[in-house]
Amino acid sequence: MRAKSNVIVPAGVTLGALGVLGFSFSLPATRLAVAGLDPWFVAFGRALVAGVLAIGYLALSRAPLPSVTQVRRLVIVAAGIVIGFPLFTSLALTTQTSAHGAVVVTVLPMFTAIWAVVRASERPPVAFWLSSGAGLLAVLAFVATGGGFSGSLNVADVYLLVAVVLCGLGYAEGGALSRELGGARTVCWALVVSLPVTLPISLYTADFSRATGVVWLSFAYVSLISMFLGFFAWYAGLAAGGVAKIGQIQLAQPVLTLMWSALVLGEPVGWPALATAAVVVVCVVLTQRSRVTSTTAAVAQPVR
């Protein structure tokens, strides 16, 4: 008789991986979009489109209004994922390549884990930090030697660093808040809260004179996937599996981004990507095996 071996992948890991897959094409799509649209419009316009979709989703799902405390936390989420990351990456990618952007985004999982300690009251063990650090070093070594990084620190790199810090905050706060509101409703309310900012700036910066079909397709991707549906899975995964732990799945995102950059934008990526991907997978598995404690008891909510 053959022994049956059933490998059960936790829901948080599956949802987190789906979110990362969707986000992995964000930088290449943004790079294509800013080639024909104002970077401010790309940043705020995609949030406006996603905000309109969010209103429809919240209405159809009959979502209750968030509390005053939750609204304050949603403002933090919005500052990170709706405004901060899209704006500063759009500005950076007007002068830098998508592959170069992947270098700085490599540090996002580490910042997410740090913010998880500060905002989500999580306490990862030493083994977690060691595994996370090993994965970070592996990806940094790859992107530095074969992923298209060159040159010294410049304004674009500063933009990317600011984007990463703000995004990590938005991930951590949103992941913790998703335990109360659900992943889908958290991102939807964050988008709605942002509308008083995203609407006027989008209208002011709208200039479609240089937009092509490819530009519009890229803008549609960052609006529908990067700014909307991707967060349905991502926040639900963070809520179910823990912000720090699930956040480390993003160690695979730079490698995926570099591969998309090679396939779609023609940016060179060599064979070391496969070896790095293998190392990253091992490190991600080790972080998922670490037990992350929390100083506050919270029950993960289903995707809503």
C-alpha positions in Angstrom: 0.0 0.0 0.0 1.2 3.5 -0.8 1.0 6.0 2.0 -0.9 9.1 1.0 0.8 12.4 1.5 -1.5 15.4 1.6 0.3 18.7 1.7 -2.0 21.4 2.9 -1.0 24.9 2.0 -2.3 27.5 4.5 -4.9 29.9 3.2 -2.8 32.9 4.2 0.1 31.6 2.1 -2.1 30.9 -1.0 -3.8 34.3 -0.8 -0.5 36.1 -0.2 1.1 34.4 -3.2 -1.8 35.4 -5.4 -1.3 39.0 -4.2 2.4 38.9 -4.9 1.8 37.5 -8.4 -0.5 40.4 -9.2 1.9 43.0 -7.7 4.9 41.6 -9.5 3.9 43.2 -12.8 3.1 46.6 -11.2 6.5 48.2 -11.9 6.7 47.1 -15.6 3.1 48.3 -16.1 3.8 51.6 -14.4 6.9 52.0 -16.5 4.8 51.6 -19.6 2.0 53.8 -18.4 4.3 56.8 -17.5 5.7 56.7 -21.0 2.4 58.3 -22.2 0.7 59.7 -19.1 1.7 62.2 -16.5 3.2 60.2 -13.5 0.9 62.1 -11.1 -2.1 61.0 -13.2 -0.8 57.4 -13.2 -0.5 57.4 -9.4 -3.8 59.2 -8.6 -5.8 58.2 -11.6 -5.4 54.5 -10.9 -6.6 55.1 -7.3 -9.6 57.1 -8.7 -10.6 54.2 -11.0 -10.1 51.7 -8.2 -12.0 54.0 -5.8 -15.1 54.0 -8.1 -14.9 50.2 -8.3 -14.6 50.1 -4.5 -17.8 52.1 -4.1 -19.6 49.6 -6.2 -18.2 46.7 -4.3 -19.1 48.2 -0.9 -22.6 48.9 -2.1 -23.2 45.5 -3.5 -21.8 43.8 -0.4 -23.8 46.1 1.9 -20.7 46.8 3.9 -21.3 48.7 7.2 -19.6 52.0 7.8 -16.2 51.8 9.6 -15.9 53.2 13.0 -14.1 56.5 13.7 -11.1 54.6 15.0 -11.1 52.4 11.9 -11.3 55.5 9.6 -8.2 56.9 11.3 -6.4 53.6 10.6 -7.7 53.6 7.0 -6.1 57.0 6.5 -2.7 55.4 7.4 -3.4 52.5 5.0 -4.3 55.0 2.2 -1.2 57.1 2.9 0.9 54.0 2.3 -0.7 52.0 -0.5 -3.1 54.4 -2.3 -1.0 57.5 -2.4 2.6 56.9 -1.2 3.7 53.9 -3.1 2.0 54.6 -6.4 3.1 58.3 -6.5 6.8 57.8 -5.6 7.2 54.7 -7.9 5.6 56.6 -10.8 7.9 59.5 -10.2 11.0 57.2 -10.0 10.1 55.2 -13.1 10.0 58.2 -15.4 13.8 58.1 -15.3 14.6 54.6 -14.1 13.9 51.1 -15.4 11.6 48.5 -13.9 14.6 46.2 -13.2 16.3 49.0 -11.3 13.1 49.6 -9.3 13.1 45.9 -8.3 16.4 46.5 -6.5 15.0 48.9 -4.0 11.6 47.1 -3.7 13.6 44.1 -2.5 13.7 45.6 1.0 9.9 45.9 1.2 9.3 42.6 3.1 11.8 43.6 5.8 10.1 47.0 6.2 6.7 45.2 6.3 8.0 43.0 9.1 9.3 46.0 11.0 6.0 47.8 10.7 4.2 44.6 11.8 6.1 44.9 15.1 5.3 48.6 15.5 1.7 48.6 14.2 0.4 45.1 14.3 1.9 44.0 17.6 3.6 41.0 16.1 6.7 39.4 17.6 8.7 37.3 15.1 11.3 35.0 16.6 15.1 35.2 15.8 14.8 32.3 13.3 12.3 34.4 11.3 14.6 37.4 11.1 17.5 35.1 10.1 15.5 33.4 7.3 14.1 36.7 6.1 17.5 38.3 6.1 19.0 35.4 4.1 16.3 35.7 1.5 16.8 39.5 1.4 20.6 39.1 0.9 20.0 36.4 -1.8 17.7 38.7 -3.8 19.9 41.8 -3.3 22.9 39.8 -4.6 21.0 38.7 -7.6 19.6 42.1 -8.6 22.9 43.8 -7.9 24.9 41.4 -10.2 22.4 40.3 -12.8 19.2 42.3 -12.3 20.0 45.5 -14.0 21.2 47.6 -11.1 23.9 50.2 -11.9 24.9 53.6 -10.9 25.0 55.4 -7.6 22.1 56.6 -5.4 20.0 59.3 -7.1 16.7 61.1 -6.8 14.8 58.1 -8.3 16.3 55.8 -5.7 15.2 58.2 -2.9 11.7 58.1 -4.4 11.7 54.3 -4.4 13.0 54.2 -0.8 10.2 56.5 0.4 7.7 54.4 -1.6 8.9 51.2 0.1 8.8 52.7 3.7 5.3 54.0 3.1 4.1 50.8 1.4 5.4 48.6 4.3 3.4 50.8 6.7 0.3 50.5 4.5 0.7 46.7 4.4 1.2 46.3 8.1 -1.7 48.6 9.1 -4.0 47.2 6.4 -3.2 43.6 7.3 -4.0 44.2 10.9 -7.2 46.1 10.1 -8.3 43.3 7.7 -8.7 41.1 10.8 -11.7 43.4 11.7 -13.0 44.5 8.3 -11.9 41.7 5.9 -9.2 42.1 3.2 -11.5 43.3 0.4 -13.4 45.9 2.5 -10.2 47.3 4.0 -8.7 48.2 0.6 -12.1 49.4 -0.6 -12.6 51.8 2.3 -9.0 53.0 2.0 -9.7 53.9 -1.6 -12.9 55.6 -0.8 -11.2 57.6 2.0 -8.7 58.7 -0.5 -11.2 60.0 -3.1 -11.1 63.7 -1.9 -7.4 63.7 -2.8 -7.3 61.3 -5.8 -10.2 62.9 -7.7 -9.0 66.5 -8.0 -5.4 65.6 -8.7 -6.4 63.1 -11.4 -8.6 65.7 -13.1 -5.8 68.3 -12.9 -3.1 66.1 -14.3 -5.1 64.4 -17.0 -3.4 64.7 -20.4 -4.1 62.0 -22.9 -2.3 63.5 -25.9 0.5 60.9 -25.8 -1.4 57.9 -24.6 -1.3 54.8 -26.8 -3.1 51.5 -26.6 -0.3 49.9 -24.7 -0.3 52.9 -22.3 -4.0 52.4 -21.6 -3.6 48.7 -21.1 -0.8 49.3 -18.6 -2.9 51.9 -16.8 -5.8 49.5 -16.7 -3.6 46.8 -15.1 -2.3 49.1 -12.3 -5.8 50.3 -11.7 -7.7 47.0 -11.6 -5.0 44.5 -10.4 -2.3 46.5 -8.6 -4.6 49.0 -6.9 -7.8 46.8 -6.5 -8.1 43.1 -6.9 -4.5 42.3 -5.9 -5.2 43.7 -2.4 -8.3 41.6 -2.0 -6.0 38.5 -1.8 -3.0 40.3 -0.2 -4.8 41.8 2.8 -6.8 38.6 3.3 -3.5 36.7 3.3 -1.9 39.1 5.8 -4.9 38.9 8.1 -5.0 35.0 8.0 -1.3 34.3 8.2 0.2 37.3 10.0 1.6 40.5 8.6 5.3 39.7 9.2 5.2 36.0 8.1 3.0 36.4 4.9 4.9 39.6 4.1 8.0 37.6 3.5 6.4 36.0 0.4 7.2 39.2 -1.3 10.8 38.2 -1.3 9.8 36.4 -4.6 8.4 39.6 -6.1 11.7 41.2 -7.3 12.7 38.1 -9.2 9.2 37.9 -10.8 9.4 41.6 -11.6 12.8 41.2 -13.3 11.4 38.3 -15.3 8.4 40.4 -16.4 10.8 43.2 -17.3 12.8 40.9 -19.5 9.7 39.4 -21.2 7.7 42.6 -21.7 10.2 45.4 -21.7 13.2 43.6 -23.1 15.4 44.4 -20.1 18.2 41.8 -19.7 17.9 39.2 -17.0 20.4 36.3 -16.9 20.4 32.7 -15.7 21.1 33.5 -12.0 17.4 34.3 -11.6 16.6 30.6 -11.4 19.2 29.9 -8.7 18.1 33.0 -6.8 14.5 31.9 -7.1 15.3 28.5 -5.5 17.1 30.2 -2.6 14.2 32.6 -2.1 11.7 29.7 -2.1 13.7 28.0 0.7 13.9 31.2 2.7 10.2 31.8 2.3 9.4 28.3 3.5 11.5 28.8 6.6 9.8 32.0 7.4 6.4 30.3 7.1 7.6 27.6 9.6 8.5 30.2 12.2 5.9 30.9 14.9 5.1 34.6 15.0 3.4 35.7 18.2 1.2 38.7 18.8 0.7 40.8 21.9 -3.0 41.2 21.0 -5.4 38.5 20.3 -7.1 38.7 16.9 -9.3 36.4 14.9 -8.8 36.4 11.2 -11.8 37.3 9.2 -12.8 35.6 5.9 -12.4 37.4 2.5 -15.3 39.9 2.2 
